[in-house]
Amino acid sequence: MRHTSCIGTALSVLLVLASQAMGGRCLDVPETQILWCDDFDNYCEGGATWTGYPPFPDICATDGSAVADDDAFFSNWLLPFNCLDSGYLENQGITAELSPGTVTPPPRQLAYNLPFTMKFAGAGYTGGPNPNWLVPTRHVFPLTAAIQAQDPLKDGVNGTDANSLKIKYFINHYKASYCTYCGGDAGNAIWYTELTLEDDHAPTDYINKNCLYDPVSPDFKAIYPIICQQRLAVDGCPPLSTTVHASIAVGLMALLDVQPCDVENGRRPTNYHLSVFDGLTWRDLRSNHFPGNGGDFGVGTDGEAWAYVEIKTGSFSVTWDSTAAGIPAHSEATITRQYTGPFNKIASGPGPGCELSSSTYTCVSGYDCWKYCSGSDLNANESVKKPNWCWRNTYWDSPVLYDGVLVLQGIGACCEEDGTCTPDIPASNCLGYGQRWHIGTTCDDAHCCPYPFADADKDRDVDQMDFGAFQLCYTGSPGGVPAGCECFNRDADSNIDADDFTEFNKCWTGPNVHYADVVQPPEPNNCIP
């Protein structure tokens, strides 16, 4: 099901920071490769209107005199509706925060000389008694104009093995000197960058976990949401859905914590690993979960990171260069794409979710902003601030989307789970389990394989019968690829050899075990289906 995005308008602001010189524009990606980017350095009074794609407008003053223009910013970033009270701006003094020099800049922004960044506020207040406005924000930028600026006949973009779609961005978490309770702990953040098609998005439906925060005061409870559609099983959640969503998301998702009440993590939703949504399932990234060069994708206190995502035909890779508590780390992984169709929007911030009944699995309330910090602010002895266990501020800067293939959404072929093909349908109609959409192709050149590819007899498992088919195709190196054996040629070379068998073996389920029963979570032995 598709839902309208939920925005906390006034919480996403552009910070104006003093700087002396202009750093690299859009992370130094050549303009000829860029489809869309936003360095956030042009939303100022008297500045140019930033369209999000080349040609680049003139930048704002970088001598500290620039003043942020929210109207210019909001004219580009979609705001479906406002989740905040109308008096929020006046009550919380946001106008002062937008003035140069009133906010201590994070170290990275001075080092790279960028005057603006997008802020997603978490527990960002100075101790006031009303945390009801603490709703994380989401903004959505349509890519259609950027796509049609390059090709008026196209309306989407995708990545293939030959022409991968890439996105880079920088995020930062820091502890503001003016705010005791809004420390920059990325492990408690709920923010991510997301590529979507139309209004679809990664599902964030949840169940609530009631935690007794202070045994001295039994009426003081913390109520935390836990996202259901995730790799780890969640008590009270429905079985994992097989509905594929038109989304790939990479970022920070503390609400994957299935034990938010535990003392070790500070009795709050905590996830010290980068999270991804592959079109079907949320999961955190950890060492050895996926193919790649390793690394534990850690996030932590006062952290900053460069993220690089490369989207190909059937997979996407994530590179995470982070610094937490002053310690640098490098991580890489390759994840199977469950959604293989095109994109036409980019979003920043968490999508809306609804609370699910643990008995009927239906929505208890409507889709709304994340408000789990609302309620009483202090415990019985007035010593614990709720913002100390809410989400955290996130600063997003210089996202750039480049390369890839421009496509027309209405033309494509859909490969079914059994390897058959349906021609000429839009990507939005090819989102079922095991379905894969091919850009701008007919069934003649889609080369559909079963899902997973190793299921040669198409009986939904991978067992000895399928191994027999692989043996008949095996040629060694060199040997060519026999007719009918193309799906076993996983490395796209000129033979079926031991490397291809390694990939085949990763998908093994045994007889009468449907691959769908073991693919979530995670893929058996890192099978790329």
Residue pairs with C-beta under 8 A, 6 or more apart in sequence:
2 198
2 199
2 200
2 201
3 199
3 201
3 351
3 352
3 367
4 80
4 81
4 199
4 352
4 367
5 78
5 80
5 138
5 140
5 199
5 201
5 347
5 351
5 352
6 80
6 81
6 83
6 135
6 138
6 351
6 352
6 367
6 368
6 369
7 78
7 79
7 80
7 81
7 82
7 83
7 137
7 138
7 139
7 369
8 82
8 83
8 84
8 121
8 133
8 135
8 136
8 137
8 369
9 74
9 79
9 82
9 83
9 84
9 137
10 82
10 84
10 88
10 89
10 92
10 94
11 84
11 119
11 120
11 121
11 124
11 133
11 135
11 136
11 137
12 77
12 118
12 119
12 120
12 121
12 137
12 139
12 349
13 68
13 70
13 94
13 97
13 98
13 119
13 121
14 40
14 43
14 68
14 70
14 73
14 98
14 116
14 117
14 118
14 119
15 68
15 97
15 98
15 103
15 105
15 109
15 116
15 117
15 119
15 395
16 44
16 64
16 66
16 67
16 68
16 98
16 99
16 100
16 115
16 116
17 64
17 100
17 103
17 105
17 109
17 110
17 114
17 115
17 116
17 117
18 63
18 64
18 100
18 101
18 105
18 115
19 62
19 63
19 64
19 109
19 110
19 113
19 114
19 115
20 62
20 63
20 113
21 62
21 113
22 41
22 59
22 62
22 113
22 114
23 112
23 113
23 114
24 112
25 39
25 56
26 34
26 37
26 39
26 398
26 400
27 37
27 168
27 170
27 398
27 400
29 37
29 168
29 400
29 402
31 54
31 55
31 56
33 402
33 403
34 53
34 54
34 400
34 401
34 402
35 53
35 143
35 146
35 147
35 150
35 157
35 401
35 402
35 403
35 404
36 52
36 53
36 141
36 143
36 146
36 346
36 400
36 401
37 52
37 53
37 398
37 399
37 400
37 401
37 402
38 50
38 52
38 76
38 141
38 398
38 399
39 114
39 116
39 397
39 398
40 73
40 114
40 116
40 117
40 118
40 397
40 398
41 59
41 60
41 62
41 114
41 115
41 116
42 48
42 49
42 50
42 57
42 58
42 59
42 60
42 72
42 116
43 50
43 60
43 68
43 69
43 70
43 72
43 73
43 116
44 60
44 61
44 66
44 67
44 68
44 69
44 72
44 116
45 66
45 67
45 68
45 69
47 57
47 58
47 59
47 60
47 66
47 69
47 72
48 57
48 58
48 59
49 57
49 72
49 75
49 76
50 57
50 72
50 76
51 57
51 76
51 145
51 146
52 76
52 141
52 145
52 146
53 145
53 146
53 149
60 66
60 115
60 116
61 115
62 113
62 115
64 100
64 101
65 100
66 100
66 115
66 116
67 98
67 99
67 100
68 98
68 116
70 98
76 141
77 139
77 140
77 141
78 139
78 140
78 141
78 142
79 139
80 140
83 135
83 368
83 369
84 133
84 135
85 91
85 132
85 133
88 94
88 133
89 95
92 125
92 128
92 133
96 102
97 103
103 176
103 178
104 176
104 177
104 178
106 172
106 174
106 304
106 395
107 174
107 304
108 170
108 172
108 304
108 397
109 115
109 117
109 172
109 395
109 397
114 397
114 398
117 172
117 395
117 396
117 397
118 139
118 348
118 395
118 396
118 397
119 393
119 394
119 395
120 136
120 137
120 191
120 348
120 349
120 393
120 394
120 395
120 396
121 134
121 136
121 137
121 182
121 393
122 134
122 136
122 182
122 188
122 189
122 387
122 390
122 391
122 392
122 393
122 394
123 131
123 134
123 179
123 181
123 182
123 373
123 386
123 387
123 388
123 390
123 391
123 392
123 393
124 134
124 176
124 179
124 182
124 393
125 131
125 134
125 179
125 181
125 182
125 387
126 178
126 179
126 180
127 180
127 181
127 385
129 377
129 378
130 377
131 373
131 374
131 375
131 377
131 386
131 387
131 390
132 371
132 374
132 375
134 371
134 373
134 374
134 387
134 390
134 391
135 369
135 370
135 371
136 190
136 191
136 349
136 350
136 369
136 370
136 391
137 349
138 347
138 348
138 349
138 350
138 351
138 352
139 347
139 348
139 349
140 196
140 345
140 346
140 347
141 345
141 346
141 347
142 344
142 345
143 157
143 343
143 344
143 345
143 346
143 401
144 155
144 344
147 154
147 155
147 156
147 157
147 344
147 406
148 154
148 155
150 406
151 406
153 408
154 406
154 407
154 408
155 344
155 407
155 408
155 409
156 197
156 341
156 342
156 343
156 344
156 406
156 407
156 408
156 409
156 427
157 165
157 342
157 343
157 344
157 401
157 404
157 405
157 406
157 407
158 165
158 311
158 340
158 341
158 342
158 343
158 404
158 405
158 407
158 439
159 165
159 166
159 310
159 311
159 312
159 313
159 316
159 403
159 404
159 405
160 312
160 313
160 404
160 405
160 439
161 312
161 313
161 314
161 492
163 403
163 404
163 405
164 310
164 311
164 312
164 403
164 404
165 310
165 311
165 343
165 401
165 402
165 403
165 404
165 405
166 308
166 309
166 310
166 311
166 401
166 402
166 403
166 404
167 193
167 195
167 307
167 308
167 309
167 311
167 346
167 399
167 400
167 401
167 402
168 306
168 307
168 308
168 309
168 398
168 399
168 400
169 193
169 306
169 307
169 396
169 397
169 398
169 399
169 400
170 304
170 305
170 306
170 307
170 396
170 397
170 398
171 186
171 191
171 251
171 252
171 304
171 305
171 307
171 394
171 395
171 396
171 397
172 184
172 303
172 304
172 394
172 395
172 397
173 184
173 185
173 186
173 189
173 299
173 301
173 302
173 303
173 304
173 392
173 393
173 394
173 395
174 184
174 302
174 304
174 393
174 395
175 182
175 183
175 184
175 301
175 302
176 182
176 184
176 393
180 385
181 385
181 387
181 388
182 387
182 392
182 393
183 301
183 302
183 392
184 301
184 302
184 303
184 392
184 393
185 300
185 301
185 302
185 392
186 252
186 272
186 299
186 300
186 301
186 303
186 324
186 392
186 394
187 254
187 265
187 270
187 271
187 272
187 299
187 300
187 301
188 254
188 268
188 269
188 270
188 389
188 390
188 391
188 392
189 252
189 254
189 299
189 391
189 392
189 393
189 394
190 252
190 253
190 254
190 255
190 269
190 350
190 370
190 391
191 251
191 252
191 348
191 349
191 350
191 391
191 394
191 396
192 202
192 249
192 250
192 251
192 252
192 253
192 275
192 277
192 348
192 349
192 350
193 249
193 250
193 251
193 307
193 346
193 347
193 348
193 396
193 399
194 201
194 202
194 247
194 248
194 249
194 250
194 251
194 277
194 346
194 347
194 348
194 351
195 247
195 248
195 249
195 311
195 343
195 345
195 346
195 347
195 401
196 246
196 247
196 343
196 344
196 345
196 346
196 347
197 246
197 247
197 341
197 342
197 343
197 344
197 345
197 409
197 427
197 428
198 246
198 344
198 345
198 428
200 245
200 246
200 247
200 428
201 245
201 247
201 347
201 351
202 245
202 247
202 249
202 277
202 282
202 351
203 227
203 228
203 229
203 241
203 245
203 351
203 353
204 227
204 229
204 255
204 350
204 351
204 352
204 353
205 227
205 228
205 229
205 353
205 354
205 355
205 356
205 363
206 225
206 226
206 227
206 228
206 255
206 353
206 354
206 355
206 356
207 225
207 226
207 228
207 234
207 236
207 237
207 355
207 356
207 358
208 223
208 224
208 225
208 226
208 355
208 372
209 223
209 224
209 225
209 226
209 260
209 261
210 221
210 222
210 223
211 221
211 222
211 223
211 224
211 260
211 261
211 267
212 218
212 220
212 221
212 261
213 220
213 221
213 222
213 267
213 379
213 384
214 220
214 379
214 380
214 384
216 379
216 380
216 381
217 379
217 380
217 381
220 376
220 379
220 380
222 261
222 267
222 268
222 372
222 386
222 389
223 372
223 375
224 255
224 257
224 260
224 261
224 268
224 269
224 372
225 255
225 269
225 353
225 355
225 370
225 372
226 234
226 237
226 255
226 256
226 257
226 258
226 260
226 269
227 234
227 253
227 255
227 256
227 282
227 353
228 234
228 237
228 238
228 240
228 356
229 240
229 241
229 280
229 281
229 282
230 256
230 258
230 281
230 282
230 283
230 521
231 256
231 281
231 282
231 283
231 284
231 520
231 521
231 522
232 256
232 258
232 521
233 258
234 258
235 258
236 358
237 356
237 358
237 361
238 356
238 361
240 281
240 520
240 521
242 280
242 432
242 433
242 516
243 280
243 431
243 432
243 433
244 279
244 280
244 338
244 339
244 431
244 432
244 433
244 435
245 277
245 279
245 280
245 339
245 431
246 279
246 339
246 341
246 343
246 427
246 428
246 431
247 277
247 279
247 339
248 276
248 277
248 278
248 279
248 309
248 311
248 316
248 337
248 339
248 343
249 275
249 276
249 277
250 274
250 275
250 276
250 307
250 309
250 318
251 274
251 275
251 307
252 271
252 274
252 275
252 299
252 394
253 271
253 275
253 282
253 284
253 350
254 268
254 269
254 270
254 271
254 391
255 269
255 271
256 271
256 275
256 282
256 283
256 284
257 265
257 269
257 270
257 271
259 265
260 267
260 268
260 269
260 270
261 267
266 389
267 389
268 388
268 389
268 390
269 391
271 284
271 299
272 298
272 299
272 300
273 284
273 285
273 286
273 296
273 297
273 298
273 299
274 284
274 285
274 297
274 298
274 299
274 307
274 318
274 320
274 331
275 282
275 283
275 284
275 285
276 282
276 283
276 284
276 285
276 318
276 335
278 316
278 335
278 336
278 337
278 338
278 339
279 337
279 338
279 339
279 340
280 338
280 339
280 520
281 338
281 520
281 521
283 289
283 521
283 522
284 297
285 297
285 318
285 320
285 331
285 333
286 296
286 297
287 294
287 295
287 296
287 297
287 331
288 294
289 333
289 522
289 526
290 333
290 334
290 335
290 522
290 526
291 333
291 334
291 526
291 528
292 317
292 331
292 332
292 333
292 334
293 330
293 331
293 332
294 331
294 332
295 320
295 329
295 330
295 331
295 332
295 333
296 329
296 331
297 318
297 320
297 322
297 331
297 333
298 322
298 324
298 329
298 331
299 305
299 322
299 324
300 324
300 325
301 324
301 325
302 324
302 325
303 322
303 323
303 324
303 325
304 322
304 323
305 320
305 321
305 322
305 323
306 320
306 321
306 322
307 318
307 319
307 320
308 318
308 319
308 320
308 321
309 316
309 317
309 318
309 319
310 316
310 317
310 319
311 337
311 404
312 337
313 337
313 340
314 336
314 337
314 340
314 436
314 528
315 334
315 335
315 336
315 337
315 528
316 334
316 335
316 337
317 332
317 333
317 334
317 335
318 331
318 332
318 333
318 334
318 335
319 330
319 331
319 332
320 329
320 330
320 331
320 332
321 328
321 329
321 330
321 331
322 328
322 329
322 331
323 329
334 528
336 523
336 527
336 528
336 529
339 431
340 436
340 437
340 438
341 409
341 412
341 427
341 428
341 430
341 431
341 437
341 439
342 407
342 409
342 427
342 437
342 439
344 409
346 399
346 401
348 396
348 399
350 370
352 367
352 368
352 369
352 370
353 367
353 370
354 363
354 364
354 365
354 366
354 367
354 368
355 363
355 364
355 365
356 362
356 363
356 364
357 363
357 364
370 391
372 390
373 386
373 387
373 390
373 391
375 386
376 386
377 385
377 386
378 384
378 385
378 386
405 439
405 440
407 439
407 440
408 440
409 426
409 427
409 428
410 426
411 424
411 440
412 424
412 425
412 426
412 427
412 430
412 437
412 438
412 439
412 440
412 441
413 421
413 422
413 423
413 424
413 425
413 437
413 438
413 441
413 442
413 443
413 446
413 448
414 421
414 422
414 423
414 425
414 429
414 430
414 435
414 436
414 437
414 438
415 421
415 435
415 436
415 437
415 438
415 446
415 448
415 449
415 451
416 422
416 434
416 435
416 448
416 451
417 432
417 433
417 434
417 435
417 450
417 451
417 460
418 450
418 451
418 458
419 448
419 449
419 450
419 451
419 458
419 487
420 448
421 443
421 446
421 448
422 430
422 443
423 442
423 443
424 442
427 437
430 436
430 437
433 516
434 451
434 516
434 529
435 451
436 448
436 451
438 446
447 486
449 486
449 487
450 456
450 458
450 487
451 515
451 529
452 462
452 507
452 515
452 527
452 529
453 487
453 488
453 490
453 507
453 529
454 462
454 466
454 470
454 488
454 503
454 504
454 507
454 508
454 527
455 461
455 462
455 466
455 507
455 515
456 465
456 466
456 469
456 470
456 487
456 488
457 465
457 466
457 469
459 465
460 514
460 515
460 516
461 509
461 510
461 511
461 512
461 513
461 514
461 515
462 504
462 507
462 508
462 509
462 510
462 515
463 508
463 509
463 510
463 511
463 512
463 513
464 511
465 511
466 504
467 504
470 488
470 496
470 501
470 504
472 485
473 481
473 482
473 484
473 485
473 488
473 496
474 496
474 497
474 501
475 481
475 482
475 495
475 496
475 497
476 495
476 497
477 495
477 497
477 498
478 494
478 495
479 494
479 495
479 496
479 497
480 494
480 495
481 489
481 494
481 495
481 496
482 496
485 496
488 496
488 500
488 504
489 495
489 496
489 500
490 499
490 500
490 503
490 504
490 528
491 499
491 500
491 503
503 527
503 528
505 525
506 523
506 524
506 525
506 526
506 527
506 528
507 515
507 523
507 524
507 525
507 527
507 529
508 524
508 525
509 515
509 517
509 518
509 524
515 524
515 529
518 524
519 527
519 529
523 529
